Amino acid sequence: MDRLRDRLEEGDRRVIGAAGAVADTVRRNPDRIAELIGLVDDDDTAVVAHTAHAMMQIAQDEPALFDPFADTLLDRLEALRQWEIGEQLPKILVCLPLTDNQAERLYDILCANIQDRSNIVAACSLQGIVDLARDGRVDRGRAQAALNAALGSHRKALAARARRLQKYLPA
C-alpha cells in the first residue's frame, strides 16, 4: 500500500497536486482517514497544503468520515501552523455534528483567527462564524458582533467579505 505522504509531497504548495487522487484513495479506503489527518502536522509545507485540499475534497462528499476526529481538527485549527489549514478546516468543521462545547470552541478559535495575517484565514474564519450562527450552533448576536467588527476592519478584503456575508445574518 502506498503512503499518502509520498503522493502529497509532489508538486508546488500553490497547486493542488495529487490531492484529488489522494482524496479518491481515502474515499475508497475510509480507514486511511486518520493517516491523512496526521499529515496536517507534517514538516513539509507542501504536504500540509495538499493534505488540507484532499481533506476538503473528501468533506464535500463524505463529511461523516471526519466525525470521530472533530477534536483533533479543532486542535489543528487552533494551532494554525499554515494558512491552508485556516482556509480548509473551518469549512470541514462547520459540516460536522459538533457538540455544544465543540461548536463554542470552534467559534472562539475562528474569532481569534480573524486576526491572522492571512486574509484567506480571516475570511474563512468569518464565514465559519456566520455558518455556525445560521445553523443555530452559536448565538446570532455574537456572530453579528464579529461580522460588524469585520465590516469596520482596515483590511479591505475582510471588510468586503463581511459585506457579502451580511445577507446571511440579517438584523
N, C-alpha and C positions, 0 to 999 in steps of 0.2 A: 504494500500500500504506500502510495507516495505521500510525502509530507506536504501539508498545506503551505507551510512556511516557504519551502523551496519554490513553489509556484507564485507565491505572493511577493517574493523579493525581486522578481523580474520587473524591469521597466522603471521608468521615472515615477517619482512620487506624484507628480502633477497629472498623470494619466491613470485611468482605472486599471490598466494592465490586465492581469488574469483574474480579476475579482469576479467577473461573471462566471468563468469556468469553475472557480473555487466555490462560488455560491451554488452552482448546479451540483457539484460533488457533495456538498453538505446537505442539500435538499434530498439527494438520493441516499445519503448515509447520515441521518439525523444524529446518530451517536457521536458524530465528529464536531458537533456544535461547540462543545467545551474546548476542544483543541483550537478551534477558530477564535473563540473569545479570548483564550490565553494569549494569542498573538497581539492583542491590544497593548501588551506590556513589552513587546519586542524592542530591542535597542535600535533596530534599523527603521528609520522614519518612513521609508517606502513600504515596508511590510505593514507598519501600523496604518498608513493611509489606505493601502489596498485592502487590509482587513476590515477597516471601517466601511469601505464601499461594498465589500462582499456581504457584510452583516446587514447593511441596509437593503441590499437586493433580496436577501433571504426574508427579511422582515416584511417586505412588501407583499410576499405571497404566503408566508408561514410565520407570523409573529409569535405564535404559541411556542415555537421552538426555544424562544428566549425566556419564557415564563419562569423557569426554575433559576434563572440567572439574574433576576431583577436587581438583587442587592449587589452582585458583582458588577453589573453595568453601572449602577449608581456610584459605586466606589471609583470606577474608572473615570466616569464623568467628573466626579468631584476632584480627582487628581489632575485631570485635564493636562496631559503632557503634550498634546498635539492638537492643532485646530481641527483636523479631520474628525477627531473624537467628539469635539464640541459641536461639530456640524451634524454628525450622523446619530449619535446615541440619544439625543433628545427625541428625534423622530421615531426611534425604536421604542424608547421607554414610554412615551405617551400612548402607545398602542397596547401596552401590557396591562393586565388586570392587577394594578398595584393596590396594595393595602393602603389604608388612610395614612399610615405613618410613612410608607414609601412615597406616596404622592406628595406629602408635605415635604419630605426630604428632597424630592426632585424639584419642587417649587423653590426651595431655599438654594439649591445648587444652581438652578437656572438664573435666579436673581443675582447671585454672585457672578455668574459667568457673563451676564450682560456687561459687566465691567471689563471683560477680557479685551486685550488689544486687537484681537481679530474681529473685524466687522462681521464675518461669517458666523463666528461663535456667538457674538452678541445677538445677531438677527435670529439665529436658530433657537437661542435661549428664549428670546421674546416670543417667538412662535410657539414654543413648547408651553410657556406660561399661559398664553391665550388658549391653546388646545386643552390644557388641564381645566381652565375655567369653563370653557364651552361644554366640557363633559361633566361639569359639576364636581370635579375632584378637588378643586381649591376654590376659595371664596372669590367671587367675581369682583368684589370691591378691591381686594388686594391685587388681583391681576390688572384691574383697571388702573390702579396706582402705578404699577410697573409700566404699563402702557403709556400713561400720562408722563411719567419721568422720561421715557424714551422719546416721546414726542418733543420734549424740550431739550433733548440732547444736542450738544455741539457737534456730534458725529452725524454728518448728513445721511450716511447710509442707514444708520439705526433709526433716525427720525423718519426717513422715508418708509422703512419697513413698518414702523409704528403707524404711520398714516394708512398704509394698506391694511393693517390688521384691525384698525378701528371698527370696520364694518362687522367684524366678528364678535365684538363686545359692545353692542350698542348701549348707550346710557339709559 
